[in-house]
């Protein structure tokens, strides 16, 4: 609470000092400062382009990403009871997708007579 009182007292002293400085400044100096401020604000480059476009860009990207996810076909995992059937169906389509010990080509290769054993 003492800190708030010190801050308020400090602000009041600075305001009084500023008012004293303004009273001591000549009208010609104030006019030159006002004119310089007007020239500086007139010489500032104008910002072109709508700012809302930059603000809307993340929203547009979020909508596009959401549409991408909603239009993509959903991958439904097989039911636990149908897991063996799903593995067998995949093996029928692509035998290389099976693990090596379940691949029938391995056993055909092992049973071939041309296999050189050392």
C-alpha positions as CSV (number, residue, x, y, z in Angstrom):
1,X,0.0,0.0,0.0
2,X,2.9,2.3,0.7
3,X,4.2,1.6,-2.9
4,X,0.9,2.7,-4.4
5,X,1.1,6.0,-2.4
6,X,4.7,6.5,-3.6
7,X,3.7,5.9,-7.2
8,X,0.8,8.3,-7.0
9,X,3.0,10.9,-5.4
10,X,5.7,10.4,-8.1
11,X,3.1,10.8,-10.9
12,X,1.8,14.0,-9.3
13,X,5.3,15.5,-9.1
14,X,6.1,14.6,-12.7
15,X,2.8,16.1,-13.9
16,X,3.6,19.3,-12.0
17,X,7.1,19.4,-13.5
18,X,5.7,18.9,-17.0
19,X,3.2,21.7,-16.5
20,X,6.0,24.0,-15.4
21,X,8.1,23.1,-18.4
22,X,5.1,23.8,-20.8
23,X,4.6,27.1,-19.1
24,X,8.3,28.0,-19.6
25,X,8.3,27.0,-23.3
26,X,7.9,29.9,-25.8
27,X,4.9,29.9,-28.1
28,X,7.3,29.9,-31.1
29,X,9.0,26.7,-29.9
30,X,5.6,25.1,-29.3
31,X,4.5,26.1,-32.8
32,X,7.7,24.6,-34.3
33,X,7.2,21.4,-32.4
34,X,3.6,21.1,-33.4
35,X,4.5,21.7,-37.1
36,X,7.3,19.1,-36.9
37,X,4.9,16.6,-35.4
38,X,2.4,17.2,-38.2
39,X,5.1,16.8,-40.9
40,X,6.3,13.6,-39.3
41,X,2.8,12.1,-39.2
42,X,2.1,13.2,-42.8
43,X,5.4,11.6,-44.0
44,X,4.7,8.3,-42.4
45,X,4.1,5.6,-45.1
46,X,0.5,4.6,-45.5
47,X,-0.1,0.9,-44.8
48,X,-1.6,-0.7,-47.8
49,X,-3.6,-3.9,-47.9
50,X,-6.3,-5.0,-45.6
51,X,-5.1,-6.2,-42.2
52,X,-8.1,-8.5,-41.9
53,X,-6.6,-10.7,-44.5
54,X,-3.7,-11.5,-42.3
55,X,-6.0,-12.1,-39.4
56,X,-8.3,-14.4,-41.4
57,X,-5.5,-16.6,-42.8
58,X,-5.2,-18.9,-39.8
59,X,-9.0,-19.4,-39.8
60,X,-9.0,-20.3,-43.6
61,X,-6.1,-22.7,-43.1
62,X,-8.0,-24.4,-40.2
63,X,-11.1,-24.8,-42.2
64,X,-9.2,-26.2,-45.1
65,X,-7.4,-28.7,-42.8
66,X,-10.8,-29.7,-41.3
67,X,-12.3,-30.3,-44.7
68,X,-9.3,-32.3,-45.7
69,X,-9.7,-34.6,-42.6
70,X,-13.5,-34.9,-43.1
71,X,-13.3,-35.8,-46.8
72,X,-10.6,-38.4,-46.3
73,X,-11.9,-42.0,-46.1
74,X,-11.9,-43.4,-42.6
75,X,-9.8,-46.4,-41.9
76,X,-11.8,-48.8,-39.8
77,X,-9.8,-51.4,-37.9
78,X,-11.1,-55.0,-38.1
79,X,-13.0,-56.4,-35.2
80,X,-10.9,-58.6,-32.9
81,X,-12.6,-61.8,-34.0
82,X,-12.0,-61.0,-37.6
83,X,-8.3,-60.3,-37.2
84,X,-7.2,-63.7,-38.5
85,X,-9.5,-63.2,-41.6
86,X,-8.0,-59.8,-42.2
87,X,-4.5,-61.1,-42.0
88,X,-5.3,-64.0,-44.3
89,X,-7.0,-61.6,-46.8
90,X,-4.0,-59.4,-46.8
91,X,-1.7,-62.4,-47.3
92,X,-3.8,-63.5,-50.2
93,X,-3.4,-60.0,-51.8
94,X,0.3,-59.6,-51.0
95,X,2.4,-62.5,-49.6
96,X,5.3,-60.1,-48.9
97,X,3.3,-58.3,-46.4
98,X,3.4,-61.3,-44.0
99,X,6.2,-61.8,-41.5
100,X,8.9,-64.1,-42.8
101,X,7.9,-67.1,-40.7
102,X,4.3,-66.9,-42.0
103,X,5.2,-66.4,-45.6
104,X,4.5,-69.6,-47.6
105,X,7.2,-68.7,-50.1
106,X,9.8,-69.3,-47.4
107,X,8.7,-72.9,-46.9
108,X,8.6,-73.5,-50.7
109,X,12.2,-72.2,-50.8
110,X,13.3,-74.4,-47.9
111,X,11.7,-77.4,-49.5
112,X,13.4,-77.0,-52.9
113,X,15.9,-79.6,-53.9
114,X,18.3,-77.1,-55.4
115,X,19.1,-75.6,-52.0
116,X,22.8,-75.9,-51.3
117,X,23.5,-76.8,-47.8
118,X,27.0,-76.3,-46.4
